[in-house]
Amino acid sequence: MTLPAILLLGGSGFVGRALLREFARVPEGAVRVRALLRRMDAVPDHPFLEKVSGDIEHPPADLEPTQPYVLVHFAVKQMDKDGSGYLGTNVHATAALLERLGPRLRGIIYASSMSVYGQGEQDGIDESAPPSPDTALARSRRLAEEHIEAYARRARVPSVLLRPRFVIGEGDRFVMPAFAQLAAKNIQVGSGSQRYSVIDVDDYARIIVRLTEHLAQAHQEGNPFHVPLHVGYARPVTFAQITDALRDQAVRRGLRWRIPVSPRALRLLRRVPSPRATQMATRLELLGLSHWGNTTALETRVGNDIVGKDPSSVLLRAACFVR
C-alpha cells in the first residue's frame, strides 16, 4: 500500500486526530503527511508526520509538500465563539489558500456536511438533492464547496466534498453527549423513529485514506471527477436506537417524556423574534427530523466493508466514550 503525500488542514481536530491514528497504522514509509497546526504540540509526533506552524488564515510560504500530494481540508470553523461569523475562515481563507497551491496538487478532499441541504427533513436522499443551506455555518460550507469545486476544475484535479451528518466515536464532544443528556432525562424528541446518517470517526478516517489513493489514481489516469459524497453507513440509525444504546450503558429505564416535532410548529418557532427561539428551532430540526443520506455512491468508491457495517455495534462502542 503506497499512498500519495497528504497536506492536512485541521489535523488537531476531531476527525484530523482520527486520520493521524489511521495513518499510523499503515506500513512504515507508505505515506508522508504534512500537517498545518496552530500549536506544534497539538498532536503526537509520528515518523510519517511533518508539522508546519500556522493556520488556514495565516499559512506559511512553504505550506505545500515537495512531492505530489492530495489536500485534505478539515480546517473548518464550527462554532462562532468570537462573533466574527464563518465566512472569514470557511470561505475567504479557503479561497485564498487554494490560489496559492502549485502544480504538485493531485486532488482535494473537503470536510463539508449534510447541513448544506438545509434544516428540513432528508430521508434517504442522494447527492443529486439540491443544496439549500439555512444556517450561517451551512451557508459558509456550501460557499466553500463551490470555491473548491471551481478551483479543482480549473486546476484539472479531482475533488470530493464529504457530507456526513453525525460523526461519533473517540473524541466526540458534541453528538453522543447531546443524546446522552436527553437519554439521562428520558426525553424523546419527535417520534423516535426519525433516521440519521452516522459514521464512527475511525471509519471516517479509513474512508478518507482510501479516497486519497482513489484521487491520486484518478489524476494519474486523467479523470478529474468532482463529486459530493454522503458519509455514513448504508443503514441509518434512529433517535430511539441512539438513546437506547446510551441507556444500556447507563442502565436507565422509565417513562419517556416526548417533545413533539412538526414542520408547522418549527416554522412558527422560527418566527419568534428571539435568537434563543431560532437556536431551539435549529436543534429540534436537527434531532426531531430525519437526516439520512443514501451512501451508494460512497460504497462504489471505497467498498462495502466499511459502509456495510452494522451501525448498532458502532453505537454501543460510541456510547462507551460518553462520560
C-alpha positions in Angstrom: 0.0 0.0 0.0 1.5 3.3 -1.1 -0.4 6.4 -0.6 0.1 9.9 -2.0 1.6 12.6 0.2 -1.0 14.4 2.2 -1.4 18.1 3.0 -3.6 18.0 6.1 -5.5 21.1 7.3 -7.3 20.7 10.7 -5.1 17.9 11.9 -5.7 18.6 15.6 -9.5 18.4 15.3 -11.8 15.5 16.0 -11.5 13.9 12.6 -7.9 15.1 12.0 -6.7 13.2 15.1 -8.5 10.0 13.9 -6.9 10.4 10.5 -3.5 10.6 12.1 -4.3 7.5 14.1 -5.2 5.7 10.9 -2.1 6.8 9.0 -0.1 5.5 12.0 -1.5 2.0 11.2 -0.3 1.9 7.6 3.1 0.3 6.9 6.1 2.5 7.7 7.2 4.6 4.7 3.8 4.2 2.9 2.7 7.7 3.5 4.0 11.2 4.3 1.7 13.7 6.0 2.4 17.5 6.2 0.0 19.0 8.7 -0.7 22.7 9.3 -1.1 23.2 13.1 -1.6 26.3 15.3 0.4 24.6 18.0 3.2 22.2 17.2 2.4 20.1 20.3 -1.3 19.8 19.4 -0.8 16.2 18.1 1.7 13.5 18.9 4.9 13.1 16.8 4.9 10.3 14.2 7.7 9.2 11.8 5.4 9.9 8.9 4.3 13.4 10.1 5.8 16.7 9.3 4.4 19.6 11.3 4.0 23.1 9.9 3.2 26.1 12.2 0.3 28.3 11.1 -3.4 28.2 10.4 -5.6 28.5 7.3 -5.9 32.2 7.7 -2.1 32.7 8.0 -0.5 29.8 6.1 3.3 29.7 5.8 5.0 30.3 2.5 6.4 26.7 2.5 3.0 25.1 3.2 3.0 22.5 0.3 4.8 19.2 0.4 7.7 19.0 -2.0 6.2 15.9 -3.8 2.8 15.4 -5.4 0.1 15.4 -2.8 -3.6 15.3 -2.0 -5.1 18.2 0.0 -7.3 17.0 2.9 -9.1 20.1 4.2 -10.7 19.8 7.7 -9.8 23.3 8.9 -13.5 24.4 9.3 -14.8 26.8 11.9 -17.6 25.0 13.6 -18.6 27.5 16.3 -18.7 31.3 16.2 -17.4 31.9 19.7 -15.8 35.3 18.7 -18.9 36.6 16.9 -16.9 37.2 13.6 -19.0 34.7 11.6 -18.0 31.8 9.5 -17.1 33.4 6.1 -13.6 34.6 7.0 -12.3 31.2 7.9 -14.5 28.8 5.9 -14.8 30.7 2.7 -12.3 33.6 2.3 -9.4 31.9 3.8 -10.1 28.7 1.9 -10.3 30.6 -1.4 -7.1 32.4 -0.7 -5.2 29.3 0.2 -6.4 27.4 -2.9 -5.0 30.2 -5.1 -1.5 29.6 -3.5 -1.3 26.0 -4.4 1.0 24.8 -7.1 1.2 22.1 -9.8 2.0 19.3 -7.4 -1.6 19.2 -6.2 -3.3 15.9 -7.2 -6.7 16.1 -5.6 -8.8 17.8 -2.9 -10.9 16.3 -0.2 -13.1 18.8 1.7 -15.0 18.2 5.0 -18.4 19.5 4.3 -21.7 18.4 5.9 -25.3 17.3 5.1 -26.3 20.6 6.6 -25.8 22.1 3.1 -29.2 20.6 2.2 -30.9 22.7 4.9 -32.7 22.0 8.2 -35.7 20.3 6.7 -36.2 16.5 6.6 -33.9 14.4 4.4 -34.9 10.8 4.4 -32.8 8.7 2.0 -31.8 11.5 -0.4 -28.9 11.0 -2.7 -26.3 13.5 -3.8 -28.4 14.9 -6.6 -30.6 16.7 -4.0 -30.2 20.5 -4.4 -28.3 22.3 -1.6 -30.5 24.8 0.3 -28.5 25.8 3.4 -30.5 27.6 6.2 -27.9 28.5 8.8 -24.8 30.7 8.6 -22.5 27.8 9.2 -24.2 25.7 6.5 -24.1 28.6 4.0 -20.4 29.0 4.6 -19.9 25.3 4.0 -21.8 25.5 0.7 -19.8 28.5 -0.5 -16.6 26.7 0.4 -17.8 23.7 -1.6 -18.4 25.9 -4.6 -14.9 27.5 -4.3 -13.2 24.1 -4.0 -15.0 22.6 -7.0 -14.4 25.6 -9.2 -10.7 25.7 -8.3 -10.4 21.9 -8.8 -11.9 22.2 -12.3 -9.5 25.0 -13.2 -6.6 23.0 -11.9 -7.8 19.8 -13.5 -7.6 17.8 -10.3 -10.3 15.6 -8.9 -12.3 16.8 -5.8 -14.6 15.2 -3.3 -16.9 17.0 -1.0 -17.6 14.8 2.1 -21.1 15.2 3.6 -21.6 13.3 6.8 -24.4 14.1 9.3 -23.4 12.7 12.7 -19.8 11.7 13.4 -19.4 9.8 16.6 -16.7 7.8 18.5 -13.5 8.5 20.3 -13.1 12.3 20.9 -16.8 13.2 20.2 -17.7 16.1 22.4 -21.0 17.1 20.8 -23.2 14.4 19.2 -23.4 11.5 21.6 -23.0 13.7 24.7 -26.1 15.7 23.4 -28.1 12.5 23.0 -26.8 11.3 26.4 -28.3 14.4 28.1 -31.7 13.6 26.6 -31.4 9.9 27.5 -30.5 10.7 31.1 -33.7 12.7 31.4 -35.7 10.2 29.4 -36.6 12.8 26.9 -37.6 11.7 23.4 -37.5 14.3 20.6 -40.1 13.7 17.9 -41.4 10.2 17.2 -38.1 8.5 18.0 -38.2 6.8 14.5 -36.5 9.7 12.7 -33.5 8.4 10.9 -29.9 9.7 10.7 -26.7 9.0 8.8 -23.9 8.2 11.3 -20.3 7.2 11.0 -17.7 6.3 13.5 -14.8 8.7 13.4 -12.2 5.9 12.9 -14.2 4.5 10.0 -14.5 8.1 8.6 -10.7 8.2 8.7 -10.4 4.9 6.9 -12.7 6.2 4.2 -10.5 9.3 3.7 -7.4 7.2 3.4 -9.0 5.2 0.6 -10.2 8.3 -1.1 -6.7 9.9 -1.1 -5.5 6.9 -3.0 -8.5 7.0 -5.3 -8.0 10.7 -6.2 -4.3 10.2 -6.9 -5.1 7.3 -9.2 -7.8 9.3 -11.0 -5.4 12.2 -11.5 -2.8 9.9 -13.0 -5.4 8.4 -15.4 -6.6 11.9 -16.4 -10.0 11.6 -14.8 -10.6 14.8 -12.8 -14.0 13.9 -11.4 -15.8 16.3 -9.0 -18.4 14.7 -6.6 -20.1 15.2 -3.3 -20.4 12.0 -1.2 -22.6 11.2 1.7 -20.6 9.7 4.5 -22.3 7.2 6.7 -23.3 3.5 7.0 -25.7 2.1 4.4 -28.2 1.5 7.2 -29.4 4.6 9.1 -30.0 4.7 12.8 -33.0 6.1 14.6 -33.2 8.5 17.6 -34.6 5.6 19.7 -31.6 3.4 18.7 -29.1 6.0 19.8 -30.8 6.8 23.1 -31.3 3.0 23.8 -27.6 2.4 23.3 -26.9 5.1 25.8 -29.4 3.8 28.3 -27.9 0.4 28.0 -24.6 2.0 29.2 -26.3 3.9 32.0 -28.8 1.1 32.8 -31.6 3.7 33.0 -35.2 3.0 32.3 -38.5 4.6 32.9 -41.2 6.8 31.4 -40.1 8.8 28.4 -41.1 12.5 28.0 -41.8 13.3 24.4 -41.2 16.6 22.7 -43.4 16.5 19.6 -41.8 18.0 16.4 -43.7 19.0 13.3 -42.7 21.2 10.3 -45.6 23.6 11.2 -44.5 24.0 14.8 -40.9 24.6 13.7 -42.0 27.3 11.3 -43.9 29.0 14.0 -41.0 28.8 16.4 -38.7 30.3 13.8 -41.0 33.4 13.5 -40.4 34.2 17.2 -38.1 37.3 17.2 -35.6 35.8 19.5 -32.1 34.2 18.9 -32.9 31.7 21.6 -36.1 30.6 19.7 -34.1 30.3 16.5 -31.5 28.2 18.2 -34.1 26.0 19.7 -35.8 25.5 16.3 -32.4 24.6 14.7 -31.8 22.0 17.5 -35.2 20.5 17.2 -34.9 20.3 13.4 -31.6 18.5 13.7 -32.8 15.9 16.2 -36.5 15.7 15.5 -36.4 15.2 11.7 -34.7 12.6 9.6 -31.3 13.5 8.2 -30.2 10.4 6.3 -28.4 10.3 3.0 -28.1 7.4 0.7 -24.4 6.2 0.6 -24.4 4.0 -2.6 -22.0 6.4 -4.3 -19.6 6.2 -1.4 -19.8 2.4 -1.3 -18.9 2.4 -5.1 -15.7 4.2 -4.4 -14.5 2.8 -1.1 -16.2 -0.6 -0.9 -18.8 -2.3 1.3 -16.6 -3.5 4.3 -16.9 -0.1 6.0 -20.2 1.3 4.6 -22.0 -2.0 5.1 -21.2 -2.3 8.8 -24.0 -2.8 11.4 -24.4 0.6 13.0 -25.8 -0.9 16.2 -22.5 -2.2 17.3 -20.9 1.2 16.4 -23.5 3.0 18.6 -22.6 0.8 21.6 -18.9 1.5 21.1 -19.5 5.2 20.8 -21.7 5.1 24.0 -18.6 3.9 25.9 -16.8 7.1 25.1 -19.5 9.2 26.7 -18.7 10.2 30.3 
